[in-house]
Amino acid sequence: MALSLKLLREAMHLNPNAGVKREIATLSRALKKADSAAASEDASAQQAQDESSKSKKTTRKPATRKTTATQKAKRG
């Protein structure tokens, strides 16, 4: 989209009567919305990542022993 905007501005510079002012304005608004949406998504993703890293703690479970036939024989 940014390349399109650049080309439209160049067209307007080369020929002021080219009639691309509305397209430039529309594309500029669309780019601003896309940038702000991407920025808010990045911020929310970063916040979610920070919260998840804080809440995740490494918990160790005690190892459980497997009872083998020889251990059963020793007990019994």
C-alpha positions in Angstrom: 0.0 0.0 0.0 2.8 2.4 0.8 4.2 1.9 -2.7 0.9 2.7 -4.2 0.7 5.9 -2.2 4.1 6.9 -3.3 3.2 6.3 -7.0 0.0 8.3 -6.7 1.9 11.2 -5.1 4.4 11.0 -7.9 1.6 11.1 -10.5 0.1 14.2 -8.8 3.5 15.8 -8.8 4.0 15.1 -12.5 0.5 16.2 -13.4 -1.5 18.2 -10.8 -4.6 17.6 -12.9 -4.3 13.8 -12.8 -7.2 13.5 -10.4 -5.6 11.3 -7.8 -6.1 13.5 -4.7 -9.1 11.5 -3.5 -7.2 8.2 -4.0 -4.2 9.6 -2.1 -6.4 10.7 0.8 -8.3 7.4 0.9 -5.1 5.4 0.8 -3.5 7.6 3.5 -6.4 7.0 5.8 -6.3 3.2 5.1 -2.6 3.1 5.9 -3.0 5.1 9.1 -5.8 2.6 10.2 -3.6 -0.4 9.3 -0.6 1.0 11.2 -2.7 1.9 14.3 -4.3 -1.6 14.2 -1.0 -3.3 13.9 0.5 -1.2 16.7 -2.4 -2.0 19.0 -2.1 -5.7 18.1 1.6 -5.6 18.8 1.0 -3.9 22.2 -1.7 -6.4 23.2 0.4 -9.3 22.1 3.4 -8.0 24.1 1.2 -7.5 27.1 -0.3 -11.0 26.8 3.2 -12.4 26.5 4.4 -10.5 29.6 1.4 -11.8 31.6 1.8 -15.3 30.5 5.5 -15.4 31.3 4.7 -14.0 34.8 2.0 -16.6 35.4 4.0 -19.6 34.2 6.2 -21.0 36.9 8.2 -24.1 36.7 6.7 -26.6 39.1 8.5 -29.8 39.8 6.6 -32.9 40.6 8.2 -35.6 42.7 9.4 -38.5 40.7 7.3 -41.6 41.0 8.9 -44.9 41.2 7.9 -47.7 39.0 7.2 -50.9 40.8 9.0 -53.7 39.2 8.6 -57.4 39.7 11.7 -57.6 41.9 10.6 -54.8 44.1 7.2 -56.6 44.6 9.0 -59.8 45.5 11.1 -58.0 48.1 8.1 -56.4 49.7 6.0 -59.6 49.7 
